[in-house]
Amino acid sequence: RVAITAGDFKMLVPVITATLLSLVFSYQNIRLIAEDGSVVIGRSLEFSELPVEAKNVLVAEPEEHVHVMPKTENCEQPFEFKSEFKVVRFKVWFDGAWANTTLGGMNSVGLTASTLYFTDYAHFRDPSSFSGDECDNLVPQTKLATYVLAKYSSVEKIKNDLKMDLKMAKKGGRSKRLKSNFPKVWNQADLGAASIPVHFVFHDSTGAGLVLEYTKEHGLKFYDNTVGAMTNSPEYDWHMTNLRNYPTVQRAEWTGFRYKHLGNKYVQNPQWVGTGFSGIPGDYSSP
């Protein structure tokens, strides 16, 4: 492990909030772009009252660090890959041992990854369903964030490989001309559960964002994250539709109610702060 200096990340300021450990599994991810173009990425991670000892640990890994994936039953050798960048990522100490899941992190060129719970929607293939050439680039969902941080420098490059993956899928994976660098993803048990149901959010130093989801109905699907925010279930396109229910939400405070009566002007200002959030569940409006 090596220390990663602030200079490595001068184009991206990470704000990663890890409020330890809850059965609520309430995760959020947010991206802010300052007036000078600086990008700030934040996330929350709420757990509490787990029945076993557990904690999050931020680890640093050097460039060329080798990651060896678990062996699957129909592949002769476990897949391994080497990091092309320095990486800091969250690991979980769970019930006396390191868990497999990477909760999120950032690499030395400013790409960030966050895994968010995707309960009732996430679906990953059984590891026994992979064989032959598929074994050459194969990771569990618990390690996908690690792979992306180790191998990719931008959201655009992730998208290009995902598009190629979809083209290959349409051809049944048999095209000799097409080659996808993005790994196949299989289901791995972790954290005391038979599956970790997650979707993935990536941002880079330009502010570009991408949401990646695997479902039984649609398989692999990805979206440009144009709003700069993401949370748990359901799918990203549902959240975008749901935003239409809140057209009055704005960043600035509301100026109040203005009217005229008998030639006189009147203003009734709000009596609380956070009026721009009025109408969303749990807003700051006065009771």
N, C-alpha and C positions, 0 to 999 in steps of 0.2 A: 504494500500500500504506500502511496505517496501523497504528500500534501499538494493540493492544487491551489495556486496563488490567485489572488483577486484579479491579477492582470489577465489570466486565462479567460475570464468572464466579463471583461470590461464592457462588452456590448450588450450584456444581458444581466440584469440584477434579479436573482431569484429571491422570492419570498415564499418559503415553504413552511407552512404552519403544521406542526404535528401534535395535536392534542390527543394524548395517548388513550387509546384502547377501549371500543363500545359495541355493544350488541346492536346499536342503532345503525351502524354502517352508513353514516351520513357524510358523503364526500362532495366537495365542490372544487372546481378548477376555474381560475379567472386569469385573463390577460389584460394588461393595461399598456397603452402606448403614450408616453409623455410627449409634450410639445416639441422637445428636441429629438424625438425619434427613439429614445431609450425604451426598451421593452421590459416590463415587470411581469413575472409569472408568479401566481400564488395558488396554493391549494390548502384545503383543510382535510383533516383525517381524524374523525371522531370515533373512538371506541370507549367503552368503560365496562367494568364489572365482568371481565372475562374470568372463566373458572380456573384458568391456569396462569402461571407467570408469563408475561409477555411485555415486550418493549420494542420500540423502533430504534434502529441504529443507523447513523449516516456513515457510510464507508467510502473511501476514495481508492480508485484503482488506476494504475498507470496505463499509458499507451502500450499496446501489444500484450496486455493481460489476456491469458487464455481461459476461455469458459468451456467447460465440458458438460454437455447436456446428459440427462439420464438416458440410458439405453432403452429402446422400445423392443418389444418381443420379436418383431419380424424384420429388424435391421441388424446387420451383423456387427456394426460398430456404433458406439455413441457418436452423435454429431458434436463437433467442437468448432469454435470460432475464436478469432483473435481481435481484440479491440483496436480500432484505428485512431481512437481518441482517448484522452484522459476522461474518466467518468467519476462522478459522485452519485450515489444512489442510496435509497432507503432499503435496508433489509430488516427482517423481523426475527427477534429472538422469541421463540414460542415453545413453552413447555419444556425448557431445558435443551433446546437445539435450534439451529438456524432453520427457518422456514425457507421454502423455495421462492416465494413470491417477491418480486421487486415492486414496491409500492409507487416508486417514481424516482426521478433524478434529473441530472443535467450533464452534458458532456462539454468538453473544452472549447467547442465552437458555438456554444449557445443553444443547442437543441435540448428541449426538455421533454420529459415523458411523465404522465400521470395515469395510474390505473384507478378507475372508479367502478364502484359496484354496479352490476348490470343484472340484478336478480330477476329471475323468471324469463329472461330474454337471451342471455348468453348461451351459446352452444358451440362446443369444440369437438372435433372428431376423436373417436377412441384411438389410442395409440396403436392398437393392433391392426388398424385399417391401413397403416402405412407400410410400404415395402419398396424394394428396388430403388430406382432413382430418387424417389421421394425422401429416402433416408439421408440424402446428401445435404439437405438444408431443412432441418426439422427441429422445432423448439416447442416446449410446452407453453401454454398461455401464461404461466407464472414467470417465464423468462423472456417473453416477447419484448417488454420494455427494456430489459438489459441488452438484448440484441440490437434494437433500434438505436439506443444510445451509443453502442459500441461501433456501429457501422454507418450511420447516416449523419450528414452535416446540415441537412435542410429538409423542410416539409416538402418542397418540390421534388427532391430525389426520392422521398418515400412514396409520393403519389405516382411518380413515373414507374416505379417497380410494382406498385399495386395495380396500376392499369395493365401492365404486362401480365401480371398474374391472372387478371380477369380474362384477358385475351386468350391465354393458354387454357383456361378453364373452358372457354367456349369451344375450343378445338379438342377438348377431351384430354389435354395435357400431353398430346402426342406430337406437337409441332417440333421439328428439328431446327427451324429457323428462329423460333422464339425462345428466349431464356429469361426466367424471372429470378432476381436475386433475393426477393422477399421470401422468408421461410414459410413452410407449411406449419400449421399450429395444431397441437394436440392437447387433449384434456389431461391435466395432472391434479391429483388430490393434494391438498395442502391445508394448513391451519385447522386440522381436525375435521375437514370437510371433504366429501368425495369430489367436489369440483369448486373452483374459485370463479364465480360468475362476474367477469369484468369486461368493460370496454376501455378503450385507450384514447388518450388525448395527447397530441404532440404540438409543440410550438417551437419556432426558431427565432433567431436574433432579428429577423425582419418584422416579426409580429404575425407572420403567417401561421395558421393553425389547421389541424386536421383531427377528425374523430374517426376512429377505426372500430368497427363492430363485427362480431361473428354471431349470427343467429341461425336457428334451424330453418326458418322460412326463407331467408335471403342469402345464407352463407356469408361470405366476406362482403362487406359494404363499407364505404368510407365517404366522408363529407368534408368540404371546406368549412372550418369553424369560423364563420364570418362575424359572429357576435362576441367572440372572445370569452365565452363562459360555457361550462358544462357541469353536469351533475350525474346522479345515478339513473336508474331506469325511469322511463322507457327509452326508446330509441331517439337519436338526435333529431330526426325529422318530426317526431311528435312534439319535442320541446319547441322547435321552431314554430309549429302550428299553434302551440299553447301561448306563445308570445302575443298572438293576435288578440288574446283576451285582455291585454293590458296596454291599450294604446295611449293611455294618459300618463304612464310612468315616464319620468324624465330625470335627468341628472340635477337640474337646478331646482331651487325652491319655487313653489308657486307664489305669484305676486299678490294673491288675495282677490276678493270679490269687489269690483268697482262698479258704481252706479251713480245716476243723477236723480235728484228729486227736487222739484220746485226751483230749478236753477242752481242748486247746490250739488257739489261732488262729494261722494262718500267712498271710503275704502274700508273694507273689513279684512284685515290681515289674518292669516292663520296664527294660532296660538301655540304652535309646536314646530320643531325643526324636523326635517326629513319629509316635507310635504310632497316632494317629487315621487316618493314611493307610495303615495296614497292609492289604495285599491288592491295592493298585493297582500296575500295572506300574511298576517303578523306585522302590518305596517305600523308606523310610529304615530298614527293619528290619535288625537285625544279621545278618550272613551265618551 
